[in-house]
Amino acid sequence: MSAMTAARTTASAHGPRPGLRERKKLKTRIAIREATYRLIEEQGYEATTVEQIAEAAEVSASTVFRYFPTKEDIVLTDEYDPLLEDELRARPADEPIVESLRIVLCRAVGLGFTEEPEVSRLRTRLMIEVPAVRSRLLESMSVTGQMLCRVIAERSGRDAGQLEVRVFSMALIAALTETAAYWAEHGHQDDLGELVGRTMDMLTSGFGTGAPEA
């Protein structure tokens, strides 16, 4: 999902090193994504075809589809939802889950923008400019939502299918998606980490009594 897909985490350093086959798969996925970003920057989203992407990545079109069912998935999919889950699980067990989410998400967004600023901007811009990308993003939100439900349920002693857990998880995802959209609509001028912090404040405290910010 986009606010999270703009992010990398330090979790890539955790756990065993992937095997040769997994590293080759990851290399192929990255090559396809990088080719896609480059072509979109050069000629626009609509003009970029899967065949062009395949040629630029030096793979077949069938390979592209094997890794990414649609062109929209190339833009939106990344490797980091499992890493975000690892980071959340690594937080202290007695830390309030909302605080854990704030720390992990702000750190992830900050690192993601530092490492891939142009990719972060491109992905969020496409999210607001291309209806097909936005639609596919909404379809894919359930996967991240299920991950959050698992973590929140474990930390709070609730059931992952409980209404309150599901509502909070999906509200968080929707809020982060709108945060990414706001960032893009305002020309990526704001600090994305600060926007995420404001979003978390809004989810936990509501509007409060202060004057609304522009």
Secondary structure, 3 states (H helix, E strand, C coil): CHHHHCCCCHHHHCCCCCCHHHHHHHHHHHHHHHHHHHHHHHHCCCCCCHHHHHHHHCCCHHHHHHHCCCHHHHHHCCCCHHHHHHHHHHCCCCCCHHHHHHHHHHHHHHHHHHHCHHHHHHHHHHHHHCHHHHHHHHHHHHHHHHHHHHHHHHHHCCCCCCHHHHHHHHHHHHHHHHHHHHHHHCCCCCCHHHHHHHHHHHHHHCCCCCCCCC
